Amino acid sequence: MSTPRALSCRPALLAVVLLLPLLLQGCWTLERYVARVRIEADGSYKYFLEGSATHAATAYALRRAEREARASKAKPEDALKLKQDAEAVMAKDFGLARTDPRVKSILSIGGGRIRFMVSGTGSIAGGEIIFQEREAPLAYAQGPEGSLSIRLKDAVVGRNAGALGIKVDGDVSITLAEGIQVLEHNALKTPTVPGGAYRWRVEDPSAPAPHLVIRLPKP
């Protein structure tokens, strides 16, 4: 298996980053979630993500509000106002997520936390280097030998998880259509039957992001 550092030194690879679109604003920290990606022989792909996440700024604001309420021995109505003000911190980012067509459902469950479901499609097409905005679910560049390095960028323990006391539990899998070659990977489990999935658990903050190096079949 190659490490992400080793992969970054191979110019012949086609570099692909699949972004988990709910987290584009950099303000959500994933908790428990399931992520699924299916890549077809022609380079088209589908992705699905569901689970729970915490809005970091809101969680920190709620902690401050609780400390202030205890320190000042605030009246119940004043303490409630402090909590409501803290929870309002995520209103803008929550609203932005609701307008994203890839976000199929999103529900506030209190404490700066949400439950969500995201899905979408894309395509790895053409041989040109293509740059896309971070909001796009897929960014890639093709190398001369047609290799494809895939990294699930946001399938890692978020930097706020430890400070917030979040125990991340991510279940990630990638399935590949028949004919796609796997050259390298860092999967925890590999397919045991045709059509099976490469699988990862995301729990350790020091673990590298899930990645595969593949080659699509020639047209």
N, C-alpha and C positions, 0 to 999 in steps of 0.2 A: 504494500500500500504506500501511496505517496502522501506526503503532508501537504497542506495548502501552500506552504512556503515553496516546496519543490515544484508544485504545479505552476505557481506564478512565474517561474523561471523558464517555462517552456513556450517559446513564441509561436510554435506551430499549432498550439491548441486553439480551439474556438471557445472563447470565454463567454459564458452565459451566467447571468445572475437572475434568478427567479425571486422577485420581491413579494413578500407577503403583504398585500396592499393595504390591509387595515392599519399597518404600523408605519405608513409613509410619513406621518407627521413627527415621528420620533418621540411621541408622548405616551404611547401605550406599552405596557410591559406584559407579555404573555404569561399566563399561569398554567392552566391545564388546557391542552389543545391537541387536535388531530389535523395533520396536513397531508394531503394526497396530491400527487402529480402523476399524470399519464402522458407519455410522449409517444407520438405515432411515428411511423417510418418516414413520413414525408416532412417531419419537423413540426407539425402542429401539436399542440399540447392543451391539456385541461388541468386546472388546479382547483382545489377545494380546501378550505380551512374553516374549522369551527372550534369554539372553546370559550374561555374566559380570559379577561385581561384587566389590568389596573391602570387607571390614569394616574401617572406618578405625581404630577403637580397637585392633583386633588387629594391624593392620599397624604401627601406631606402637609397640605393645608388643613386637612381634618385633624391630623395629629397636633398641629399648633393650636387649633380651635379647642381641642380637648384639654390641652395644657393650660390655656388661658382661662377656660371655664373652671377648672379645678383650682387654679391659683387665686382667682378673684371671687370664688364661691358665687358664681353668677346665678341669677334666678333661672328657673327652667326655660322661660320664654327667651331669655337672653342667650342661654346656651344653645337653644334650638336655632336662633338666628345666626350664631357663629357657625354652626354646622351647615346650615343652608347656604351661607355665603361661601364656605369652603367647597361645597359640592357644585356650586355654580361655576367654579374654575374650569371644569371640563365641558361646559355647555357649548362653547364654540367648536372644539374638536369633535364632540359628539355630533353636532349638527353637520359638520363637514363630512364625517363618515357616513351619515344617513343619505347624503346626496350622491355618494359614489355608487354607480350602477353595479359595481362588483360586490358591494355589501348587500347581501340578500336579507339579512336581519341583524338588528342590533338592539339590545335591551339593557337599560340601566338597572342594576340590581342593588344599588346602594353602596356607600362606602367608597365611591370613586371607581366602582367595578362595573364591568359589562359582560354580557354574553353576546356572542356574535356568530354569524356564518357568512363566509365570503367564497365566491367562486367566479371563475372566468376562463377565457380561452385565449390562445395566442398562437403564433406561428414563427418558427425559425426558418425564414425564407431568404433566398438570394445569397450572393457571395460577397456583398459589399460590407464594409465596416459601417455599422449603424449605431448612432448615438441617440439615446432616448432620455427624456426627462426622468427623474427619479420616480415620478408618479406612475410610469409605465410598469407593467408587471414583468417585463422581460427586456433585458439589454444584452447585446451580444456582438461578437466580432469573429469572423471566420478565418481560420488559418489555412495555409496552402495544402495541408494533408487532410483537411476535412474533419479533424478531431473536434470534439465538443466537450469543454469542461463545464460542468453544471454544478453550481453551488447554491444551496438554499440559504441565502444570506441572512435572513431574519430568524432562521430556525436555530437560534442560540439562546442562552440564558441572558436576558437583558441586564444592562449595567445597574439598573435600579432594583433588581430582584432581591439581592442580599440586604440592602438597606431597608427595604420595605418588608422583609421577612417572608417573601414569596418563595414557596417551593415549586419551582417550575417542573412540569411533567409534560413533555412534548412527544408525541407519537408521529413520526414522519415516515412516509413511504413514497417510492417512485417506481412506477411500472413502465416497462418499455415494450414497444411493439416488436413482433418477430422480425428478425433481420438486423436489429440494432446491436452493434458490438459494444461490449463493455471492456475498456482497456485498463481502467484503474477505478478504485472506489475505497471509501472508508466506512462502508456500511457495517452495522452490527450483525445483521442477518442478510443472507442472500436467497434468491428464489430456489425453491426445492422442486418446483413443478413449472412447466411452461406457462408463461403469463403471470408468474409470481412477482413479488415486489422486493426491492432492496429496502431495508428498514433500518431506522435509527431511533434511539431514545435521546431526547434532549433534556438533560438534568444537571450536568456538570458545567459550571461556568468556565472551566479551563479547556473544555473539549472543543475541537474545531467544528466548523459548520459542516453539515452533511454535503458530500460531493461525489460526483461520478465523472469519469472521463469516458466518453462514448464516441462511436462513429456511426453516422446514419448510413443506411444502404444506398448504393448509387441508384438514381432514377432509372 
